[in-house]
């Protein structure tokens, strides 16, 4: 294989949909594998509607519209991916389900096909379906929403071939994405970077002074465009639980993350999974958001907000120092990655902050 021409995407959730519709803007032959015939019918309508909209808006000519329709296939059959050059998996963050999927694909798809997982927490070597596929397997972690992000984490395992890596780098260049290359030891570094910050935000809530919304408002006013608890609800509480457990598993300070993990487990058991179930850390009803958990009234609210801001900044800057001191990437690479990841224009690392080891 000299270049990637035929691509399969697996998963009809938020990430799978975003990846597929983004790739549909290029001239690949695309196949979208859905979990059932019912999902296939719903997904097919989404693709047809989006493609027709591009034609009606003048983005596609009639000839391009016809060709795009011919090059796109939505299916519920694994066999329809048999001749793909690249398959991107974007199903639920469950290692057992992912391994079962890749095993099924390995038995069906041609041996030259590259397998990629869009997982945000599971390293590639835990998903190998067979020995023969090791050199053609990696993590390809897109960020949501895919069209709005410039960077993709390319998670490289020790067995990957140079040819596979070159093909993927060429592919990312073709779709105008910048690779943020990491080995498995440092995989998902951007997600991990915010772990202490996120756990710290929940621990601040447990102090009983500030609500989820008040903490999120502090973050949005002074740090990032989205709050921690809003972010959890948007990503999905079940996905965040899997990720936080994985990231903190080998931590020497596991008790720091335990309260957040316990809360996420409670929400999952209650089927409060965030936006997709209309309830998570917040209730979502007719576009109105209200805080679910009550808090005691405290007269020293402004002081508590200022202390929370300082604490949250310190959590974030400490994590940044750790990444830089481990030489996982340069300060400039990390600066650009965080700006893209969080969708911000300002410098996330103020000039008056010393990032030397403390």
N, C-alpha and C positions, 0 to 999 in steps of 0.2 A: 504494500500500500504506500503510495507516494503522497497522498493527501487525503484529508477527511472530507467525504462528499455526502455520505449517507449517515444520518444521525437518528438514534432512537432516544426518546425521553420516556421515563417510567414514573408515573405518579401524577394524579390529577388534582392534588392539593394546591395550596397557594404557591409554593415554590416551584412545583412541577409546571404549573400553568404559566408562571412568570418566565421560567426558562424557555419553555416551548414557544410562547408567543414572541419572545425576544428573538429567538433563533429563526422564527418564521419571517423575520424581516430581511434575512439573507437568502442566498440561492442554494441552500442545502435541500436534499431530498429528506424530508422529515417523517418519522413515524412516532406516533404518540400512543404508548401502551397504557390502557386504563384497566382498572381492577375488575370491571364487570361490564356486561352489555348495557346496563342501565346508565352507568357512568360514561360509557362510550357515546351513547346517544346525546347525553347532556353536553359532553365535551365537544363533540362534533358540531353542535349548534353554536358553541362559543367561538370555535375556530372560523366557521363559516361567517358568522356575524362580524368578527374582527377583520377578516380579509375583505369582506364586501365593503366595510366602512372605509378601508384604505383605498379601495377602488373609487368609491363615491366621492371621497375627499380629494381625489386626483393624485394621491401618492403612488398608486399603481395604474399603469395603462391597462387597456382591455386585454392586450396580449400577455402582460405580466400577471394580471389577475387570473387568467386562464391557466397559465403555466404554474402559478403558485397553488392553485387548486389541484392540479394534476400531481404536483410534487409532495402534497401533504396527505398523510393517511392516519386516521384515528382508528384504533383497533382495540380489541380485548383479547387478542390471540398473540401469545409469545412468538409463535412461528413467523409472524409478520416482521420480526426484527432479525431474521436469520442472516440477511446480507448487509447489516449495518457495519460501518467503519468505526463508529463510536456510539456507546450507549451511556446516557447520564441517568443515574438512579436518583429519584427525589421523593421516595415514599416516607412513611412515618419513621420517626427516630427510634427504631426497634431493631436491635442487632439480629435477633432470631429471624424476623421477617426479611431483613435485608439479605442475610445469608441464604435463606431459602430462595429468594428471587434470583440472586446471582448464580446459584447452583442450577436453577431452571434455565437461565440464560446461557450458561456455559455449555449445557447439553444441546442447545438449539442453535446458537449463533456461531458463525464461522470463526475459526481460530485466530484470524488476524484482527478481529474486532477489539478495540480498547474499551475496557469497562471503567467507569468513573462513578464514584459516589458523591452526592452533594451533602453528605452528612456533615453536621456541625460539631460532632463530638466523637465519632467512631473512626479510628484510624484504618487505612486501607488493609493492612496486613491481617486485621481481624475478620476481614470479609472475603479473603481469597476463596474462590470456588474450587480451584484445582491448582496443581503445581504448574501446569502448562500456561496458566493465565497470569502468573505472578509478574512477569515482565511487561504485561499490558494492563496494569491495574493501578489506579491512583485515586486520590481525592481531588475533586473539582468543586470547591465550595464557593458557590455564588452567593452574593448578598442581596437581600430583598429591599426594594423592588429592583429586579435585575436591570432594566433599561436605565435606571438612574445611578447605578454604581459603576465606577471605572475599573475596580480591582476584583480579582478572583484569587482565592487562596488555592494554590496548586500544591497538594500534599503528596510528597514523593516518598515511596518506600524503597528500601535498599535493593530490591530485586528488579526495579523498573529498568528497562533498556533505554539506551540513549536515543534510539530511534523513536520509541514511544514518546519520550519527553520532547523531542524535537517536533513531532507531529502535533502534540498538544500546544506547544508554544506557538507554532504557526497558526493553529486553529484559533487560539486566543487573540493573536494579532489580527487575524482576519475579522473577528467579531468586535474589534476595538476594545478589548479588555486587557488590562495590565496584570501580568501574573505576579502574585506575591508568594514566592516559592518557599516552602518550609519542609523540613524533614519530619518524620513521624514524632520524634521526641518533642518538637516544638509546634506540632500541628494545632490549628485553630487558635493561634496566639492572640488574635484580636478579641475573640470571645473570652478567652481566659483573662485577658487584660482587664476586663470589666467585672470579673467575678467578685473580687473583694469589694468593689464599689457597690455591686448589687446586693451582696449579703449585708454590707454595712448599712445600706438604705433600709433593709428590713429590720435590722437590729435597732436602728433609730426609731422606727415605728413602734417597736416593742417597749420603748421607754414610756409610751403612753401619752406623749404630748402632741405629736404631729400625726396627722392622718396620711394615708397613701397619697391623696390628692395634694396635700400641702407639701409633702416631700417631693412629689413629681413637679409641682409648680416651681419649687426652688431650683431643681435641676434644669428645667426648661428656661427659666429666667436668667440663670447665671452660668450654665455649663453646656448642655446639649439640647437638641430640638425635641427630644422625647424623654419622658420620665422612665424610671426603672420599672414601675408597676404597669404602666401603659405598654412598655416594651414587652414585658412578660405576656400580657394579654394578646398583643399583636402576634407574637411568635407562636404562642400556644403554651399553656401551662404544662402539658404533658411533654412537649419537646424540651422546655426549659428544665423540667425535673430530670430528664435523662441526661441533659448536658451538664447541669450543676453537679449531679452525682459523679459523672465521669471525670470532670475537671478537678473535683475536690477529693477524689478517692485516695490518692497518695499523699495528701497534705498532712503536714505535721500538726496543723491547727484545725483539725476536722470539726471540733466543737464550735468554731466560729461560724461554720456553714450550716451546722445542724438545725438551728431554728428555721432558716429559710427552706431547707430541704423538707422539714416536717410540715411547714405551711403548704408547700407545693404538693406534697403527698395528700394532705387534707383536701385541697382543691380538686385534685385529680379524682379522688374517691367520691367527691360530691358531684363529679362531672361538670365542674366549673373550670372549663378549659380556656377561657378567654373569649375573644371575639367570635370564635366559631360556635360557641354554645351560648352566646349572649350574656355570659357571666364568668368572671374570674376574680381578679382583685377588685374589679369594678363591675357594676351592673350596666348592661347596655340595652336600652329599651327606647325605641323610636328616636334614636340618635341622642338620647339624653343619658349622661353618665352620672352615676351617683356612687359615693363611697359606700361599700357594703359594711365594713367594720367600724363600729362606733369608737370613740375615744373620749377620755375624760376631759372636762373643760379646764383649761389652764390659762391663768392671766398673763404669764410670762412668755407669750407666744413668739413675739419678735426676737427675743433673746434666744429662744430655742431654735428658731429658723437660722439665725446667724451661726450658732454652734453647729447645727447640722450641715450647713454649707462648708464650713471649715473642715469638718470631719470627712465629708464626702470628697472634697478636694484632696485631702491627705491620703485617703484610700487610693484614689486614682493615680496620684503622683508617685506613690510608693510602688505601685504595680508597674508604672512606666520605667522607673529606675531599675527595677528587677529585670525587665526585658532588655534594657540597654546594657546593663552590667553583664548579663549572660551572653551578650554579643549575638543574640538571635537575629538582629537586624540593626542597621544604623539608626541614629536618632532621626535623621531626615526621612528614611524609609518609613519608620514608624509614624512620624508626623503626618506624612502624606496618606498612609494607610488609615489612620484614625480619622482624618478629615473626610476621607471617602466613606468609611464605614458608618460614621455618624451623620454624614450629610451636612457638614459645616464648612464655612469659608474662613472663619477666624482660626488663629493658631491655637491648638489645644494645649500647648505647652508654653505658658507665659515666660517671657524672657527673664523675669525675676526669680524663677524657680530653679534651684540648683539640682540637677539630675545626677550628680555624683552619688556614689553609694553612701547610704546613711545607716 
